[in-house]
Amino acid sequence: MNNQDYYVHPSSYIDEPCTIGKGVHIWHFCHIMQHSTIGDDCNIGQNVVIGRGVTLGNNVKVQNNVTVYEGVTCEEDVFLGPSMVFTNVINPRSAISRKQEFKPTLVKRGATIGANATIVCGHTIGEYAFIGAGAVITKDVLPYALMIGNPARQAGWMSEWGSKLQFDKEGFAVCEGSGEKYRLENGRVRKMSNN
């Protein structure tokens, strides 16, 4: 299926109704399920499933072999690395239907989830958080937090540009990539205004 506003590879399936924004590319062997919403300028890699009712904000990048299950919402500028995993049930059993027990997962603006990471359902990944490759997230993640390991633990802070932040004794840091300034206060990071 191709139209003027977005591209879908012929090997992929789009279930109606759903909403697909302008500039979207949906590559080989994908399945976009009913009632999902894909914002403008998203890139959906090979062998991706976007579940029923899922919402992806503008400029979301979904790499190969990812299933975004029902109950997941990704805000703008989220990056989902190759073969990362979402779940939507805490205690699945093949013989017991638990669709009424789906737990929502929210990935906030600008967050990155690395290759082969697992996000256990029912949690929020904060703005611009960075989940390292292979990490297993079992709790909420603070904005700008760098999370690694299984189970994941916080190993520092990341800038919006994607550099690890080094805070001085007064709680200030400058991003090496962008020059933007950040403040660490009461266990939380915020970007300072440029004024």
N, CA, C and O of each residue as an XYZ file, in Angstrom:
780
protein
N       0.849     -1.185      0.000
C       0.000      0.000      0.000
C       0.888      1.240      0.000
O       1.757      1.376      0.861
N       0.687      2.118     -0.927
C       1.423      3.368     -0.985
C       0.457      4.506     -1.273
O      -0.496      4.341     -2.035
N       0.696      5.636     -0.675
C      -0.053      6.830     -1.022
C       0.884      8.022     -0.954
O       2.083      7.850     -0.732
N       0.372      9.204     -1.138
C       1.211     10.388     -1.175
C       1.820     10.728      0.183
O       2.879     11.351      0.254
N       1.154     10.320      1.254
C       1.563     10.775      2.580
C       2.545      9.851      3.292
O       3.338     10.318      4.110
N       2.510      8.559      3.003
C       3.406      7.624      3.679
C       3.694      6.437      2.773
O       3.020      6.224      1.765
N       4.730      5.654      3.160
C       5.152      4.507      2.363
C       4.967      3.220      3.174
O       5.335      3.156      4.347
N       4.399      2.208      2.537
C       4.273      0.879      3.138
C       4.811     -0.139      2.144
O       4.352     -0.193      1.003
N       5.776     -0.944      2.566
C       6.299     -1.993      1.687
C       5.196     -2.993      1.357
O       4.367     -3.292      2.216
N       5.167     -3.515      0.133
C       4.090     -4.441     -0.264
C       3.972     -5.700      0.579
O       2.920     -6.338      0.577
N       5.029     -6.077      1.304
C       4.967     -7.291      2.129
C       4.310     -7.047      3.486
O       4.118     -7.992      4.251
N       3.965     -5.809      3.794
C       3.396     -5.474      5.100
C       1.881     -5.384      5.037
O       1.300     -5.211      3.965
N       1.239     -5.505      6.213
C      -0.219     -5.489      6.328
C      -0.657     -4.343      7.234
O      -0.086     -4.119      8.301
N      -1.678     -3.628      6.787
C      -2.273     -2.547      7.562
C      -3.733     -2.897      7.801
O      -4.506     -3.001      6.848
N      -4.122     -3.082      9.062
C      -5.519     -3.359      9.401
C      -6.260     -2.041      9.576
O      -5.754     -1.110     10.202
N      -7.444     -1.973      9.026
C      -8.267     -0.764      9.165
C      -9.291     -0.964     10.272
O      -9.770     -2.080     10.470
N      -9.637      0.099     10.999
C      -9.100      1.442     10.837
C      -7.837      1.651     11.674
O      -7.675      1.055     12.739
N      -6.959      2.497     11.176
C      -5.821      2.982     11.937
C      -5.424      4.325     11.352
O      -5.904      4.709     10.285
N      -4.552      5.038     12.043
C      -4.134      6.359     11.596
C      -2.631      6.358     11.393
O      -1.873      6.012     12.300
N      -2.203      6.747     10.198
C      -0.779      6.791      9.868
C      -0.453      8.192      9.373
O      -1.083      8.686      8.438
N       0.531      8.833      9.998
C       0.866     10.214      9.685
C       1.693     10.376      8.427
O       2.074      9.402      7.779
N       1.958     11.614      8.101
C       2.734     11.959      6.917
C       4.206     11.612      7.113
O       4.749     11.726      8.212
N       4.835     11.189      6.027
C       6.264     10.921      6.044
C       6.660      9.618      6.719
O       7.848      9.376      6.933
N       5.696      8.775      7.059
C       5.978      7.488      7.713
C       6.513      6.495      6.675
O       6.054      6.461      5.533
N       7.490      5.693      7.097
C       7.981      4.574      6.284
C       7.765      3.291      7.075
O       8.222      3.166      8.211
N       7.066      2.342      6.467
C       6.810      1.036      7.062
C       7.465      0.009      6.140
O       7.061     -0.158      4.989
N       8.478     -0.672      6.663
C       9.308     -1.524      5.814
C       8.793     -2.966      5.768
O       7.628     -3.210      6.083
N       9.627     -3.910      5.387
C       9.240     -5.280      5.055
C       8.617     -6.035      6.228
O       9.049     -5.900      7.373
N       7.588     -6.837      5.916
C       7.018     -7.844      6.834
C       6.477     -7.263      8.137
O       6.621     -7.881      9.192
N       5.868     -6.106      8.082
C       5.287     -5.478      9.268
C       3.780     -5.716      9.318
O       3.144     -6.017      8.308
N       3.234     -5.574     10.513
C       1.782     -5.681     10.710
C       1.347     -4.535     11.611
O       1.764     -4.453     12.766
N       0.517     -3.661     11.083
C      -0.039     -2.538     11.837
C      -1.487     -2.907     12.146
O      -2.298     -3.049     11.231
N      -1.814     -3.062     13.416
C      -3.133     -3.565     13.801
C      -4.144     -2.437     13.986
O      -3.787     -1.260     14.056
N      -5.417     -2.830     14.063
C      -6.529     -1.889     14.153
C      -6.377     -0.904     15.304
O      -5.825     -1.213     16.361
N      -6.890      0.287     15.051
C      -7.005      1.349     16.062
C      -5.655      1.842     16.580
O      -5.595      2.522     17.605
N      -4.577      1.505     15.881
C      -3.283      2.072     16.256
C      -3.119      3.439     15.596
O      -3.745      3.740     14.579
N      -2.261      4.254     16.201
C      -1.993      5.593     15.684
C      -0.489      5.772     15.571
O       0.243      5.603     16.546
N      -0.037      6.114     14.375
C       1.385      6.347     14.115
C       1.528      7.796     13.682
O       0.934      8.212     12.688
N       2.315      8.565     14.427
C       2.488      9.989     14.142
C       3.328     10.243     12.902
O       3.798      9.309     12.252
N       3.508     11.499     12.588
C       4.275     11.905     11.414
C       5.740     11.500     11.530
O       6.305     11.450     12.623
N       6.344     11.210     10.366
C       7.795     11.005     10.226
C       8.346      9.847     11.042
O       9.519      9.857     11.416
N       7.517      8.851     11.322
C       8.005      7.652     12.016
C       8.654      6.703     11.015
O       8.319      6.704      9.831
N       9.587      5.893     11.512
C      10.205      4.852     10.696
C       9.981      3.516     11.390
O      10.422      3.313     12.521
N       9.298      2.614     10.711
C       8.964      1.296     11.255
C       9.816      0.281     10.504
O       9.590      0.027      9.321
N      10.804     -0.302     11.200
C      11.751     -1.207     10.559
C      11.143     -2.541     10.176
O       9.944     -2.763     10.348
N      11.968     -3.416      9.661
C      11.525     -4.735      9.177
C      11.016     -5.619     10.314
O      11.566     -5.614     11.416
N       9.942     -6.385     10.023
C       9.417     -7.393     10.951
C       8.955     -6.777     12.272
O       9.288     -7.275     13.347
N       8.192     -5.703     12.182
C       7.660     -5.004     13.354
C       6.153     -5.212     13.417
O       5.474     -5.195     12.391
N       5.632     -5.410     14.633
C       4.186     -5.455     14.866
C       3.813     -4.279     15.754
O       4.392     -4.091     16.824
N       2.853     -3.495     15.310
C       2.284     -2.413     16.116
C       0.908     -2.889     16.549
O       0.007     -3.032     15.723
N       0.742     -3.134     17.849
C      -0.463     -3.765     18.377
C      -1.695     -2.879     18.334
O      -1.623     -1.675     18.092
N      -2.802     -3.508     18.571
C      -4.100     -2.840     18.585
C      -4.100     -1.693     19.602
O      -3.740     -1.876     20.765
N      -4.510     -0.510     19.141
C      -4.654      0.627     20.038
C      -3.367      1.294     20.474
O      -3.407      2.207     21.299
N      -2.226      0.872     19.950
C      -0.939      1.482     20.302
C      -0.864      2.892     19.723
O      -1.386      3.157     18.640
N      -0.213      3.788     20.452
C       0.033      5.144     19.948
C       1.526      5.402     19.892
O       2.237      5.226     20.881
N       1.999      5.827     18.714
C       3.370      6.289     18.529
C       3.314      7.765     18.167
O       2.609      8.146     17.232
N       4.045      8.600     18.894
C       4.092     10.021     18.583
C       4.912     10.292     17.333
O       5.381      9.361     16.679
N       5.082     11.553     17.004
C       5.867     11.941     15.832
C       7.328     11.546     15.996
O       7.877     11.568     17.098
N       7.948     11.182     14.867
C       9.387     10.920     14.790
C       9.841      9.778     15.698
O      10.939      9.833     16.253
N       9.024      8.757     15.855
C       9.431      7.553     16.588
C      10.156      6.624     15.619
O       9.702      6.405     14.495
N      11.282      6.084     16.065
C      12.055      5.133     15.267
C      11.929      3.754     15.908
O      12.359      3.550     17.043
N      11.339      2.811     15.178
C      11.191      1.436     15.653
C      12.101      0.572     14.794
O      11.869      0.421     13.595
N      13.136      0.005     15.405
C      14.091     -0.801     14.657
C      13.547     -2.220     14.423
O      12.469     -2.565     14.908
N      14.295     -3.025     13.685
C      13.834     -4.356     13.265
C      13.457     -5.254     14.446
O      14.041     -5.176     15.527
N      12.458     -6.111     14.199
C      12.082     -7.208     15.106
C      11.520     -6.734     16.448
O      11.810     -7.335     17.482
N      10.729     -5.674     16.443
C      10.116     -5.163     17.664
C       8.608     -5.355     17.579
O       7.997     -5.095     16.543
N       8.009     -5.817     18.688
C       6.557     -5.851     18.815
C       6.150     -4.845     19.875
O       6.576     -4.927     21.027
N       5.314     -3.890     19.468
C       4.813     -2.879     20.393
C       3.398     -3.312     20.753
O       2.464     -3.116     19.975
N       3.245     -3.900     21.933
C       1.984     -4.533     22.327
C       0.912     -3.526     22.720
O       1.197     -2.380     23.070
N      -0.324     -3.991     22.649
C      -1.458     -3.222     23.143
C      -1.157     -2.756     24.567
O      -0.683     -3.527     25.401
N      -1.443     -1.483     24.827
C      -1.172     -0.909     26.143
C       0.070     -0.047     26.188
O       0.325      0.617     27.193
N       0.859     -0.046     25.104
C       2.080      0.755     25.060
C       1.803      2.080     24.350
O       1.150      2.119     23.307
N       2.310      3.158     24.937
C       2.274      4.476     24.306
C       3.697      5.019     24.264
O       4.397      5.028     25.276
N       4.114      5.467     23.093
C       5.413      6.122     22.934
C       5.171      7.557     22.498
O       4.505      7.803     21.492
N       5.709      8.497     23.249
C       5.590      9.904     22.880
C       6.569     10.243     21.750
O       7.204      9.352     21.186
N       6.688     11.525     21.424
C       7.525     11.972     20.317
C       8.993     11.626     20.533
O       9.484     11.576     21.660
N       9.686     11.386     19.401
C      11.149     11.240     19.364
C      11.678     10.057     20.166
O      12.818     10.088     20.630
N      10.874      9.027     20.333
C      11.320      7.811     21.029
C      12.075      6.916     20.046
O      11.710      6.812     18.875
N      13.137      6.269     20.545
C      13.910      5.306     19.763
C      13.768      3.930     20.403
O      14.089      3.753     21.578
N      13.288      2.956     19.629
C      13.143      1.571     20.085
C      14.155      0.722     19.323
O      14.000      0.492     18.124
N      15.195      0.255     20.021
C      16.296     -0.451     19.384
C      15.931     -1.830     18.879
O      14.879     -2.364     19.229
N      16.804     -2.418     18.047
C      16.524     -3.711     17.432
C      16.227     -4.793     18.467
O      16.954     -4.959     19.446
N      15.150     -5.517     18.227
C      14.767     -6.689     19.027
C      14.510     -6.381     20.493
O      14.536     -7.291     21.322
N      14.260     -5.101     20.840
C      13.863     -4.820     22.227
C      12.459     -5.384     22.437
O      11.723     -5.621     21.479
N      12.096     -5.597     23.713
C      10.861     -6.312     24.043
C      10.009     -5.512     25.014
O      10.490     -5.050     26.048
N       8.732     -5.353     24.666
C       7.727     -4.899     25.624
C       6.949     -6.123     26.102
O       6.822     -7.105     25.371
N       6.431     -6.063     27.325
C       5.456     -7.057     27.773
C       4.165     -6.314     28.096
O       4.161     -5.088     28.204
N       3.063     -7.060     28.251
C       1.823     -6.382     28.649
C       1.043     -7.127     29.729
O      -0.010     -6.666     30.170
N       1.564     -8.282     30.156
C       0.962     -9.042     31.252
C       2.081     -9.438     32.211
O       3.155     -9.859     31.782
N       1.822     -9.300     33.520
C       2.841     -9.613     34.526
C       3.040    -11.114     34.698
O       4.172    -11.572     34.859
N       1.965    -11.879     34.665
C       2.048    -13.317     34.967
C       1.359    -14.157     33.885
O       0.336    -14.786     34.160
N       1.898    -14.179     32.668
C       1.230    -14.896     31.581
C       1.236    -16.411     31.760
O       2.204    -16.993     32.249
N       0.136    -17.031     31.355
C       0.015    -18.486     31.242
C      -0.687    -18.793     29.925
O      -1.666    -18.139     29.567
N      -0.191    -19.773     29.221
C      -0.777    -20.120     27.933
C      -2.251    -20.492     28.048
O      -3.047    -20.126     27.184
N      -2.625    -21.213     29.101
C      -3.984    -21.739     29.233
C      -4.961    -20.758     29.869
O      -6.150    -21.057     29.980
N      -4.467    -19.572     30.294
C      -5.330    -18.615     30.984
C      -5.287    -17.279     30.240
O      -4.223    -16.682     30.078
N      -6.451    -16.822     29.792
C      -6.531    -15.524     29.117
C      -6.475    -14.412     30.156
O      -7.260    -14.394     31.104
N      -5.545    -13.490     29.971
C      -5.399    -12.371     30.903
C      -5.456    -11.027     30.180
O      -4.865    -10.049     30.636
N      -6.169    -10.980     29.051
C      -6.249     -9.734     28.290
C      -6.846     -8.600     29.103
O      -6.526     -7.435     28.868
N      -7.708     -8.925     30.056
C      -8.298     -7.879     30.907
C      -7.287     -7.365     31.937
O      -7.573     -6.403     32.650
N      -6.122     -7.986     32.023
C      -5.102     -7.591     33.000
C      -3.922     -6.862     32.360
O      -2.905     -6.645     33.018
N      -4.046     -6.478     31.075
C      -2.951     -5.739     30.431
C      -2.585     -4.514     31.263
O      -3.458     -3.780     31.726
N      -1.296     -4.308     31.442
C      -0.812     -3.143     32.189
C      -0.172     -2.158     31.213
O       0.656     -2.546     30.389
N      -0.555     -0.887     31.305
C      -0.019      0.093     30.347
C       1.440      0.423     30.611
O       1.913      0.391     31.747
N       2.134      0.738     29.538
C       3.517      1.197     29.595
C       3.601      2.506     28.836
O       3.086      2.617     27.723
N       4.250      3.501     29.436
C       4.407      4.811     28.810
C       5.890      5.108     28.631
O       6.663      5.089     29.589
N       6.272      5.385     27.385
C       7.644      5.791     27.071
C       7.576      7.267     26.705
O       6.997      7.642     25.685
N       8.175      8.096     27.549
C       8.045      9.545     27.396
C       8.985     10.085     26.323
O       9.905      9.409     25.862
N       8.717     11.312     25.953
C       9.400     11.997     24.863
C      10.923     11.844     24.933
O      11.535     12.028     25.985
N      11.518     11.501     23.779
C      12.963     11.503     23.632
C      13.696     10.320     24.229
O      14.923     10.263     24.145
N      12.980      9.362     24.837
C      13.654      8.220     25.468
C      14.235      7.282     24.413
O      13.716      7.167     23.303
N      15.323      6.615     24.788
C      15.963      5.602     23.953
C      15.923      4.271     24.691
O      16.252      4.194     25.875
N      15.516      3.227     23.979
C      15.558      1.874     24.531
C      16.479      1.058     23.624
O      16.202      0.885     22.437
N      17.576      0.560     24.194
C      18.611     -0.102     23.416
C      18.230     -1.494     22.937
O      17.222     -2.064     23.355
N      19.055     -2.021     22.057
C      18.842     -3.337     21.463
C      18.697     -4.413     22.536
O      19.454     -4.445     23.506
N      17.723     -5.282     22.349
C      17.492     -6.447     23.214
C      17.116     -6.107     24.648
O      17.110     -6.993     25.502
N      16.804     -4.850     24.935
C      16.307     -4.503     26.270
C      14.887     -5.044     26.434
O      14.176     -5.262     25.453
N      14.486     -5.258     27.691
C      13.130     -5.714     28.004
C      12.491     -4.722     28.960
O      13.079     -4.345     29.974
N      11.268     -4.301     28.618
C      10.518     -3.375     29.457
C       9.334     -4.140     30.043
O       8.371     -4.432     29.334
N       9.401     -4.463     31.328
C       8.288     -5.143     31.988
C       7.142     -4.144     32.100
O       7.349     -2.990     32.473
N       5.942     -4.591     31.777
C       4.787     -3.698     31.652
C       4.414     -3.021     32.965
O       4.794     -3.455     34.053
N       3.650     -1.935     32.815
C       3.138     -1.221     33.968
C       4.028     -0.110     34.470
O       3.824      0.404     35.569
N       5.023      0.271     33.669
C       5.988      1.275     34.110
C       6.061      2.445     33.147
O       5.589      2.372     32.013
N       6.666      3.536     33.627
C       6.890      4.733     32.817
C       8.386      4.939     32.649
O       9.147      4.911     33.616
N       8.792      5.146     31.400
C      10.170      5.493     31.078
C      10.191      7.008     30.897
O       9.536      7.530     29.994
N      10.933      7.718     31.744
C      10.912      9.179     31.757
C      11.518      9.811     30.517
O      12.190      9.148     29.728
N      11.267     11.112     30.358
C      11.770     11.868     29.224
C      13.281     11.724     29.107
O      14.015     11.873     30.084
N      13.729     11.430     27.893
C      15.142     11.370     27.538
C      15.935     10.342     28.343
O      17.165     10.387     28.368
N      15.242      9.425     28.993
C      15.950      8.317     29.647
C      16.659      7.492     28.580
O      16.285      7.509     27.407
N      17.681      6.776     29.006
C      18.473      5.960     28.085
C      18.590      4.566     28.681
O      19.256      4.381     29.700
N      17.949      3.587     28.055
C      17.965      2.206     28.515
C      19.021      1.468     27.701
O      18.885      1.320     26.487
N      20.072      1.008     28.372
C      21.174      0.355     27.679
C      20.784     -0.973     27.053
O      19.784     -1.581     27.432
N      21.586     -1.416     26.090
C      21.333     -2.679     25.406
C      21.248     -3.820     26.403
O      22.111     -3.960     27.270
N      20.213     -4.632     26.282
C      20.049     -5.808     27.119
C      19.526     -5.551     28.515
O      19.342     -6.502     29.275
N      19.281     -4.314     28.883
C      18.775     -4.009     30.228
C      17.355     -4.535     30.401
O      16.595     -4.629     29.437
N      17.006     -4.876     31.636
C      15.656     -5.334     31.963
C      15.043     -4.354     32.958
O      15.479     -4.262     34.105
N      14.029     -3.625     32.505
C      13.409     -2.574     33.312
C      12.244     -3.176     34.093
O      11.302     -3.712     33.509
N      12.322     -3.081     35.427
C      11.297     -3.656     36.306
C      10.630     -2.603     37.183
O       9.850     -2.936     38.075
N      10.941     -1.316     36.926
C      10.346     -0.231     37.713
C      10.358      1.037     36.866
O      10.956      1.065     35.790
N       9.696      2.083     37.352
C       9.699      3.364     36.648
C      11.126      3.890     36.520
O      11.981      3.629     37.366
N      11.363      4.643     35.436
C      12.680      5.205     35.162
C      12.571      6.723     35.153
O      11.698      7.280     34.488
N      13.457      7.397     35.891
C      13.451      8.852     35.963
C      13.836      9.492     34.629
O      14.561      8.885     33.841
N      13.359     10.705     34.371
C      13.835     11.435     33.197
C      15.357     11.557     33.207
O      15.963     11.790     34.253
N      15.963     11.399     32.040
C      17.411     11.538     31.804
C      18.257     10.409     32.425
O      19.482     10.441     32.310
N      17.643      9.431     33.068
C      18.414      8.371     33.727
C      19.016      7.411     32.701
O      18.387      7.081     31.696
N      20.241      6.971     32.973
C      20.905      5.914     32.214
C      20.749      4.623     33.007
O      21.183      4.536     34.156
N      20.120      3.611     32.384
C      19.833      2.348     33.057
C      20.541      1.207     32.338
O      20.472      1.097     31.114
N      21.233      0.344     33.117
C      21.930     -0.801     32.535
C      21.727     -2.027     33.425
O      21.426     -1.902     34.612
N      21.895     -3.211     32.837
C      21.932     -4.449     33.606
C      20.600     -5.152     33.752
O      19.570     -4.696     33.255
N      20.650     -6.299     34.464
C      19.482     -7.149     34.693
C      19.493     -7.650     36.132
O      20.342     -8.462     36.500
N      18.535     -7.161     36.964
C      17.586     -6.085     36.651
C      18.335     -4.763     36.513
O      19.424     -4.593     37.061
N      17.738     -3.830     35.772
C      18.428     -2.582     35.472
C      18.644     -1.754     36.727
O      17.806     -1.719     37.627
N      19.787     -1.092     36.761
C      20.115     -0.141     37.826
C      20.578      1.141     37.159
O      21.061      1.127     36.026
N      20.426      2.247     37.871
C      20.841      3.510     37.296
C      22.350      3.653     37.360
O      22.972      3.422     38.397
N      22.931      4.045     36.213
C      24.386      4.166     36.116
C      24.803      5.572     35.722
O      25.918      5.771     35.238
N      23.939      6.542     35.917
C      24.269      7.924     35.587
C      23.102      8.626     34.939
O      21.947      8.218     35.064
N      23.442      9.709     34.233
C      22.451     10.565     33.588
C      22.890     10.863     32.161
O      24.083     10.942     31.869
N      21.894     11.030     31.263
C      22.177     11.315     29.860
C      21.538     12.631     29.445
O      20.465     12.992     29.929
N      22.204     13.341     28.548
C      21.646     14.579     28.015
C      20.629     14.262     26.920
O      20.527     13.125     26.461
N      19.888     15.277     26.515
C      18.945     15.110     25.412
C      19.672     14.780     24.118
O      19.114     14.113     23.247
N      20.895     15.234     23.985
C      21.707     14.984     22.795
C      22.197     13.539     22.754
O      22.444     12.991     21.680
N      22.338     12.918     23.944
C      22.779     11.536     24.019
C      24.174     11.346     24.579
O      24.806     10.322     24.319
N      24.668     12.310     25.343
C      25.965     12.189     26.005
C      25.765     11.955     27.497
O      24.816     12.457     28.100
N      26.688     11.174     28.084
C      26.638     10.975     29.528
C      27.025     12.276     30.218
O      28.021     12.907     29.863
N      26.233     12.669     31.201
C      26.459     13.929     31.910
C      27.370     13.711     33.116
O      27.205     12.751     33.869
N      28.332     14.617     33.286
C      29.252     14.592     34.421
C      28.961     15.825     35.275
O      29.312     16.942     34.893
N      28.324     15.629     36.426
C      27.935     16.751     37.275
C      29.070     17.143     38.211
O      29.757     16.285     38.765
N      29.259     18.447     38.382
C      30.263     18.931     39.326
C      29.687     18.931     40.746
O      28.542     18.529     40.955
N      30.470     19.375     41.702
C      30.050     19.344     43.112
C      28.830     20.208     43.379
O      28.089     19.966     44.333
N      28.620     21.210     42.543
C      27.453     22.085     42.710
C      26.211     21.554     41.999
O      25.138     22.151     42.081
N      26.366     20.425     41.300
C      25.219     19.819     40.627
C      24.954     20.344     39.233
O      23.820     20.285     38.757
N      25.983     20.860     38.567
C      25.834     21.368     37.205
C      26.637     20.503     36.244
O      27.691     19.972     36.593
N      26.110     20.370     35.009
C      26.818     19.636     33.958
C      26.553     20.314     32.631
O      25.529     20.970     32.443
N      27.501     20.144     31.704
C      27.353     20.657     30.346
C      27.452     19.469     29.392
O      28.385     18.672     29.485
N      26.500     19.352     28.485
C      26.525     18.278     27.490
C      27.687     18.496     26.535
O      27.833     19.578     25.966
N      28.521     17.464     26.354
C      29.672     17.565     25.461
C      29.257     17.754     24.016
O      29.978     18.383     23.241
N      28.091     17.212     23.637
C      27.666     17.283     22.249
C      26.967     18.574     21.869
O      27.201     19.114     20.788
N      26.106     19.074     22.752
C      25.275     20.232     22.413
C      25.667     21.509     23.131
O      25.298     22.599     22.695
N      26.418     21.393     24.239
C      26.751     22.555     25.043
C      25.636     22.989     25.976
O      25.785     23.975     26.697
N      24.505     22.261     25.976
C      23.394     22.614     26.856
C      23.741     22.292     28.303
O      24.489     21.357     28.588
N      23.179     23.091     29.212
C      23.485     22.959     30.632
C      22.358     22.237     31.364
O      21.180     22.400     31.047
N      22.754     21.434     32.351
C      21.815     20.642     33.144
C      22.086     20.851     34.623
O      23.196     21.187     35.035
N      21.044     20.642     35.403
C      21.138     20.777     36.859
C      20.630     19.499     37.509
O      19.555     19.012     37.157
N      21.393     18.945     38.459
C      20.983     17.798     39.269
C      20.639     18.326     40.658
O      21.487     18.885     41.353
N      19.376     18.139     41.049
C      18.909     18.674     42.319
C      17.846     17.745     42.893
O      16.879     17.400     42.214
N      18.033     17.344     44.148
C      17.079     16.445     44.816
C      16.849     15.157     44.037
O      15.730     14.648     43.972
N      17.924     14.636     43.447
C      17.846     13.351     42.763
C      17.168     13.378     41.415
O      16.803     12.327     40.887
N      16.990     14.567     40.842
C      16.362     14.689     39.527
C      17.156     15.667     38.668
O      17.776     16.603     39.173
N      17.122     15.427     37.353
C      17.854     16.268     36.403
C      16.859     17.108     35.615
O      15.777     16.648     35.251
N      17.254     18.349     35.362
C      16.474     19.200     34.457
C      17.438     19.978     33.587
O      18.543     20.328     34.000
N      16.982     20.243     32.354
C      17.770     21.083     31.457
C      17.511     22.529     31.811
O      16.370     22.926     32.046
N      18.573     23.317     31.851
C      18.446     24.729     32.193
C      18.116     25.523     30.930
O      18.514     25.150     29.826
N      17.396     26.606     31.106
C      17.055     27.448     29.945
C      18.309     28.123     29.433
O      19.275     28.314     30.171
N      18.283     28.479     28.168
C      19.453     29.114     27.545
C      19.510     30.607     27.821
O      20.431     31.285     27.366
N      18.542     31.126     28.558
C      18.523     32.570     28.842
C      19.509     32.920     29.942
O      19.631     34.087     30.314
